[in-house]
Amino acid sequence: ELKVEQNPLFLSMQEGKNYTIYCNYSTTSDRLYWYRQDPGKSLESLFVLLSNGAVKQEGRLMASLDTKARLSTLHITAAVHDLSATYFCAVDSGQGGGADGLTFGKGTHLIIQP
Amino acid sequence: KAGVTQTPRYLIKTRGQQVTLSCSPISGHRSVSWYQQTPGQGLQFLFEYFSETQRNKGNFPGRFSGRQFSNSRSEMNVSTLELGDSALYLCASSWQAGDTQYFGPGTRLTVL
């Protein structure tokens, strides 16, 4: 059974600081996704990582994937208040032809304070 | 391009009733997946449909069912509602299974 673990689950940080969210998964995966969820809203797709060593960046967020370590990171650079949200990583095992559904981590609740 | 739409957005039911939720995927997307989100269990995969066929199902009881129509729209049904079924139900669509899934706004179901 595929397990996805995120840490930390809760993070309070100050604007201007850097931090990293970690996502470990238990079995081989073809694809890893990062999503953002604002309170009371749905999930917004941030990144999809498809291969070992993949790195994607959008603004102050950068995601990377190490398939050998089964680890993905989401790095936040010079945080701003607008990045406050819950961040989820999700893994698609891809073993069923891509029809296995996504397995999500529990999410990292990020609060960025002025 | 319109996003994924879900109706209704909010629903209140009582135990023992049944409910049907609807999802319209992004135009051209043929894969529709459903997820349940609760504070305790987080986001859990319910099932995935592609070309009107259920291709996979998560670990949920048979009270949870769904279907997909020829226009890719999907419905999910929950029969004999229980208090624990209170959740946000999210629908996601993708071009095909394995592609990035785009989520709808969700239907918040409250069971009293």
Interface residues (C-beta under 8 A of the other chain):
Chain A: D30 R31 Y33 Y35 K41 S42 L43 E44 S45 V48 F88 A90 D92 G94 G96 G97 G98 A99 D100 G101 L102 T103 F104 G105 K106 G107
Chain B: S31 S33 Y35 G42 L43 Q44 F45 L46 F47 E48 F50 R55 N56 G58 L90 A92 Q96 A97 G98 D99 T100 Q101 Y102 F103 G104 P105 G106
